[in-house]
Amino acid sequence: MREQTWLSKIMFFLNIVLTVLTFLAYSLPFLAPNAFPFLSVLTLILPLFLILNFFFFVYWLLQFKRYMLLSGLALLLGITFINRFYKFSETNLPKEDTDFKVMSYNVRLFNIYEWLPKDDVAEQISKLINEKSPDILCLQDFTTNDNVDFSRYPYSYVKLNGENLKYGQAIYSNYKIINKGEIEFPDSFNNAIFADVLKGKDTVRVYSIHLQSVKISADINEKIDEAKSKFILKRLSLAFGKQQQQSEIISEHFENCSYPKIICSDLNNSAFSYVYRTIKGDMKDAFEEAGTGFGKSYNFKYYPARIDFILVDDAIQVKQFKSIDTFFQSDHFPQITRLNLEKKEEK
């Protein structure tokens, strides 16, 4: 009986610590990473906090103890965060002639440095693009490759930088591009580009955004000691600080746009972060609108990470969304969504 009492005390203490960390993580999307650089790391593991709170809730519930209210309250207040992490139901609205498809994909330079032990990556990506046939295609970490066929697209905007290797981003479109441009970030090789496309009588601005990388391998097999942990935390903090600056630059650019916007992005951060909140604003997340499951977009070995996003303005209806997480030709997974500019009235 005494052992059970001590176990309950230890579990209750751990539950308190978890709850405090959870509430702290809830506040971080509203706090600039530059002010709390190390705490911002908590946003990456907020889903883990939610899962642990659920287990604590069930643990205390089975023992008929009021301690369950602790994690119960944390889960109740975090219900909006749960929807960003996991979707239980999928939306697939009927197709119409006015629908159009948008794909976003970080192609990781088409495996030019042979990160993957295969030599047909470019061909496989080209095959996927032809199979899915998106009307608008946004590619991050892009470089030219003769084995990828983009001839089906009459319009494009490709912006490459660099000296030895030219790389950057690309937007391919079945619709006429009437304006285009680049958003440069200070002290960074990352950037954002945009293209104003003419669909029928409507003009839509399409952004392709690639924020500062945290430069952590997707497959962590090596032993992580205290020194390496500090190094990783420092790298994350510096990257989050740059991402904050970059997201604020992009947000300012949005203010000068009068067209409906479609954002294709590799934010290198989670849906619980300050940068996601800054860029998303009042826009809709295509995964939250029509996706299902975890919406995994990055091939991290131990965690269903979603760091790539397709966002749309309220004037655009999201009719279907899919993260193709069985397509292993990059460290990211392609995302595709079916949209319609003629938003239907909600019943």
SVG drawing of the C-alpha trace seen along z (x, -y; Angstrom):
<svg xmlns="http://www.w3.org/2000/svg" viewBox="-27 -47 59 49">
<polyline fill="none" stroke="black" stroke-width="0.4" points="0.0,0.0 2.8,-2.4 4.6,-1.5 1.4,-2.4 1.2,-5.7 4.8,-6.6 4.1,-5.6 1.1,-7.9 3.1,-10.8 5.9,-10.3 3.3,-10.0 1.5,-13.1 4.7,-15.1 5.6,-14.0 2.1,-14.9 2.5,-18.4 5.8,-18.9 4.3,-17.7 1.3,-20.0 3.5,-23.0 5.6,-22.3 2.4,-21.7 0.9,-25.1 4.3,-26.7 4.3,-25.2 0.8,-26.5 2.0,-30.0 5.1,-29.8 3.3,-30.4 2.6,-33.9 6.1,-34.6 9.0,-35.6 11.8,-32.9 14.4,-35.7 13.0,-36.4 13.0,-32.7 15.2,-30.8 15.7,-27.6 12.1,-27.4 11.0,-27.5 12.3,-23.9 9.3,-22.8 7.0,-23.5 8.6,-20.6 7.6,-18.1 4.2,-19.5 2.4,-16.5 4.4,-14.2 3.2,-16.3 -0.4,-15.8 0.0,-12.1 1.6,-11.8 -1.3,-14.0 -3.7,-11.5 -2.0,-8.6 -1.9,-10.4 -5.6,-11.2 -6.5,-7.5 -4.1,-6.4 -5.9,-8.6 -9.3,-7.8 -8.8,-4.1 -8.0,-4.8 -10.9,-7.1 -8.7,-9.9 -9.3,-13.6 -5.7,-14.0 -7.1,-13.2 -8.4,-16.8 -4.8,-18.0 -4.2,-16.4 -7.9,-16.7 -7.7,-20.4 -4.4,-20.5 -6.1,-18.4 -9.3,-20.5 -7.4,-23.7 -5.2,-22.2 -8.0,-20.8 -7.2,-23.2 -3.6,-22.0 -4.7,-18.4 -6.4,-19.1 -3.0,-20.4 -1.3,-17.2 -3.8,-14.6 -7.0,-14.5 -9.5,-11.7 -11.6,-12.3 -10.8,-13.1 -12.6,-15.5 -13.0,-14.6 -15.5,-16.9 -17.0,-16.2 -14.9,-17.2 -15.9,-20.2 -14.5,-21.6 -13.3,-24.7 -11.2,-22.7 -7.4,-22.8 -4.6,-20.9 -1.5,-22.4 1.5,-20.3 4.4,-21.4 7.6,-19.4 11.1,-19.8 13.0,-17.7 16.4,-17.9 18.3,-18.8 17.0,-15.6 19.5,-13.6 22.5,-15.2 24.8,-14.4 23.5,-10.8 22.1,-11.1 19.8,-8.2 21.4,-5.0 19.6,-5.1 20.3,-6.7 16.8,-7.2 15.4,-9.8 14.9,-12.5 13.1,-10.0 10.8,-8.9 10.0,-12.5 9.3,-13.3 7.0,-10.2 5.1,-11.3 4.5,-14.8 3.2,-13.4 0.9,-10.9 -0.5,-13.5 -0.5,-16.3 -0.9,-19.3 -1.9,-22.5 0.5,-24.5 3.8,-22.9 6.0,-24.5 9.5,-23.0 11.9,-23.9 15.6,-22.9 15.4,-22.8 18.1,-22.6 18.0,-21.9 18.1,-18.2 17.8,-16.9 16.0,-13.8 13.0,-15.7 10.4,-16.7 8.6,-19.9 7.5,-20.3 3.9,-19.9 3.9,-23.3 3.7,-26.3 4.6,-28.8 7.3,-28.8 9.3,-30.9 12.7,-29.4 14.9,-31.4 18.4,-29.9 21.3,-31.2 24.7,-30.0 28.2,-29.9 29.3,-26.3 25.8,-24.7 22.8,-26.8 19.8,-25.9 16.7,-27.6 13.0,-27.3 10.6,-26.9 7.0,-27.5 5.5,-25.7 2.0,-26.5 -0.6,-25.6 -2.0,-29.1 -0.3,-32.2 2.1,-33.9 1.6,-37.7 3.9,-38.8 6.7,-37.2 9.4,-38.1 11.7,-37.0 11.8,-37.8 15.3,-37.7 16.3,-37.0 19.3,-38.7 22.3,-36.5 20.7,-33.4 20.7,-31.2 17.0,-30.6 14.3,-32.7 10.7,-32.9 9.4,-33.4 6.0,-34.3 4.0,-34.2 0.7,-35.8 -1.2,-33.3 -4.2,-34.0 -6.9,-31.4 -9.9,-32.3 -10.8,-35.9 -9.2,-35.5 -5.6,-36.3 -4.1,-34.2 -0.7,-34.8 1.3,-31.6 4.2,-31.7 6.9,-29.1 8.6,-29.6 11.7,-27.9 12.7,-29.1 16.0,-28.6 17.0,-24.9 17.8,-23.6 20.3,-21.2 19.5,-18.1 19.6,-14.8 16.3,-12.9 17.9,-9.7 19.6,-10.1 21.5,-6.9 24.6,-8.2 24.9,-8.6 23.8,-12.0 25.8,-13.0 25.5,-16.2 27.9,-18.2 26.1,-17.2 22.7,-18.0 23.9,-21.5 25.2,-21.9 21.8,-20.8 19.9,-23.1 22.1,-26.1 21.7,-25.3 17.9,-25.1 17.8,-28.4 19.8,-30.2 17.7,-28.7 14.4,-29.7 15.7,-33.2 16.4,-33.5 13.0,-31.9 11.3,-34.6 12.9,-37.3 12.1,-35.6 8.5,-34.9 8.0,-38.6 9.4,-39.7 7.0,-37.4 4.1,-38.6 4.8,-42.2 4.9,-41.1 1.5,-39.6 0.0,-42.9 0.7,-44.4 -1.1,-41.6 -4.7,-42.1 -5.1,-38.7 -6.2,-35.5 -3.0,-33.7 -1.8,-30.1 1.3,-29.3 3.4,-26.3 6.1,-26.1 8.9,-24.2 8.9,-26.2 11.4,-23.8 9.2,-24.2 6.0,-22.8 2.4,-23.9 2.7,-24.9 5.5,-27.5 5.6,-31.3 6.7,-31.2 3.7,-29.1 1.3,-31.4 3.0,-34.5 2.8,-33.2 -0.6,-31.5 -2.4,-34.5 -6.1,-34.1 -5.4,-31.6 -6.5,-28.0 -4.2,-25.0 -5.1,-22.5 -4.2,-19.6 -6.6,-20.8 -9.3,-21.4 -9.2,-18.1 -6.4,-15.9 -6.3,-12.8 -3.9,-11.1 -0.7,-12.8 -0.1,-14.6 3.6,-13.6 5.7,-15.7 9.3,-15.1 10.9,-11.6 12.1,-11.8 12.7,-8.3 11.1,-8.5 8.4,-11.1 5.6,-12.1 6.9,-15.6 4.8,-18.0 7.0,-21.0 5.7,-21.5 2.4,-23.3 0.0,-24.4 -2.0,-27.4 -4.8,-29.2 -6.9,-32.3 -10.5,-32.1 -11.7,-32.8 -10.3,-29.5 -12.1,-26.2 -10.0,-23.2 -11.7,-20.1 -9.0,-17.4 -5.5,-17.1 -2.9,-14.3 0.6,-14.0 2.2,-11.3 4.2,-9.7 5.0,-6.5 7.1,-8.3 10.7,-8.1 12.7,-10.2 13.7,-13.0 13.8,-13.7 10.5,-15.4 7.2,-14.0 5.2,-15.7 1.9,-17.3 -1.0,-17.8 -4.4,-19.6 -7.4,-20.1 -8.8,-23.6 -11.6,-25.8 -11.7,-29.6 -15.5,-29.6 -16.0,-29.1 -19.3,-27.5 -21.6,-29.0 -21.5,-27.1 -24.8,-25.4"/>
</svg>
